[in-house]
Amino acid sequence: MRRALIAGNWKMNLDRAGAISLAKGVAEQAREVDHADLAVIPPSVYVDAVASVLQGSNVAWGVQNVYWKPNGAFTGEISVAMAKDLGCRYVVIGHSERRHILGESDEDVNNKVHAVIDGGLVPIICVGETLEEREKERTLVVVERQTLAALAGVSADKARGVVLAYEPVWAIGTGKNATPAQAEEVHVALRKVLAGRYNREIAEAIRIQYGGSVKPDNARELLSQPNIDGALVGGASLKVDQFLGIVAGLSR
Ligand code: PGA
């Protein structure tokens, strides 16, 4: 049985005080949660402050991006070692906003996946089709390509610990979520891709989160699908009650 992971991607929101107070609220309310792994992914400049709040709680933390080189002249970037130094467990890689707004390629994603795994952290690898791709019935082709490219050169042993996040681009921040059936269909297809790339056992072990307008009122149905192993939550993760409301939607 895969243990669900519910992660809150705070994106480029909040200020320092807001990040600290949100982290406090989540840690406090999450005290009794033992049926899922929880994480928050603050803006990297606030990770240190958030980490001091979450230390000793059952909420882990991560960063929204890293660069794949270990150090050097890469202005504006942060390394895996830096994320590790701040106690991060997770690194979101290849989020659609990075792919589509900031021009990240499949190859960049692959380089980052290697760096994160080799650094001992867990990549949350995002894949997902645009509305145009869905309308042209290219969804499965696109997510397969993104998944295989992200995992190029990643051994079976290393792949076991990664997290995949299916996030249809048209559902992110739009209030339109994939129906549970639409999401499950893609998750099943992704598990087949993983089984073909590795084997069944590894495909069954890898957690595949759904992301895209997950809210307390749609979480239960989405999270009850057999191949949906948690959620990557944007907007609703900025409010303690909504984030924990999503966690509550996960059956024990
Ligand atoms: P959303 O974002 O929940 O606001 O749609 C999800 C994400 O981008 O991870």
Residues whose N, C-alpha, C, O or C-beta is under 5 A from the ligand:
A	BS01	PGA	N9 A171 I172 G173 T174 G211 G212 S213 V214 L232 V233 G234 G235 A236
